[in-house]
Amino acid sequence: MSDILAFDLGASSGRAILGSLKDGKIVTEELHRFPNDPVQTGDRLHWDILRLYHEIKQGLLKAKHKGIQPLSIGIDSWAVDYGLIAADGSLLGNPLHYRDRSSAGMMERLQEELTPAEIFNRTGIQFLPFNTIYQLYAAKLNQSPQLAAAKRFLMIPDLLRYFLTGEMHNEFSNATTTQLYNPLKQEWDGELLQHLGLSQSLFGHVLQPGSPAGNLQPSVQEELGLGPIAVHAVAEHDTASAVVAVPALERSFAYLSCGTWSLLGTEIQEPIMTAEAAQLNFTNEGGFGGTYRLLKNIMGLWILQESRREWERSGQDYSFSELVKLAGEAPAFTAFIDPDDPVFMAPGDMPARVKEYCRKTNQPVPEDAGTLVRCILESLAFKYRYVLELTEQLSGKQFNGLHMVGGGIHNTLLCQWTANAIGKPVWAGPAEGSAIGNLAVQWIARGEFADIWEARRVIRDSFPVTIYGPEQGEAWYDGYGRFLEITTLR
Ligand code: LRH
């Protein structure tokens, strides 16, 4: 009996994945899939948090209806977002989604009071305008009544765990992404909190991934007709879970967690908080077993997802596979973008923004969908090469290939082009990286796996890995030179 449940809340959907161990392999089954659409009210963009909690309970019921009472539950989701808890234990309002505009400009504003070096030296975290520190700074400046009444700060998986168990804990991997956690002191950074005027008591003791974090509370057991299932704090930042699931055989490896975001980097034992790391805007996010992820955020498939949405809005209803097929048929290396140009961050008309970028940089403007998608995907592949090389430079390691995990690996053209761009093999799999990493940490906590390396070996044996060898070396080498010039990354 090894049945456990992972809840993975991603940008396109949430999932309840049942995991079991059979004959030395991991078997997974998707029990429940549900939307995770943010809800706009007026100018604000929110999490639909109670609906998600409802869907988590539906996932538990689906397990029950199959005659399964899981031994453990874990929840992961994207980083940086949070809810606030009142003195009576109730949730103060709907958490904001990080793409909400209220934190726009806050990073720059806070940097007028604290230098970037001061913030980076305390946290080791990259500067992203939506980091929790800037969301909280915005709340403070706007005299948020919720912040004024708050007694506890919980990140999204902390919050959903709290609803299930009645216990409030902050989990390490997500805590680091706030840019308020000091990895050197291994605690919340008192000085940063004080500077922002945030009470230290909002922030609780930080649990390591794999720690027990309570049981289903009696009211939930009664409502669902279940027993006291154990709840674990897993690596609750989805990227942390995805990296747990990288089926690496060598201790030193590079990964690309590929979904709405692309997160590319390597796993390290101690954060690298040098001036060079700060200048390159690399991050050191907390992982399982006291590890860190030295990585950079790359805008990822977001630009393609938003393009598709825009085309749909204007009556051209392409599926993703149609778009990828059209891209494959379009001429190569017509035009390039820097996917991380700030113009691509906010939701909206991406095809227009891509065209405008090309116009401004004196390139041919991709008019049809195929050429435009090809421009996005080739540019992503080249940006991966750029960040991979910086990761090697900063970590002092050399990588002989790149592991790709996450839903983005279904885009086989992107996998192949990534191999072409980096001139090294890409090992793609598993696609459900975050959910599998979530399960793996629970099994480690339960003693089913001795450590993360045993978990990774079993993951490697359980899920297919597709190998993409580099092709058309010279053309991609020349293309990279042009990409660097146009994007002024060189
Ligand atoms: C990926 C991710 C990423 C964060 C972003 C907010 O889902 O968690 O690691 O930077 O979302």
Residues whose N, C-alpha, C, O or C-beta is under 5 A from the ligand:
A	BS01	LRH	S77 W78 A79 D238 T239 W261
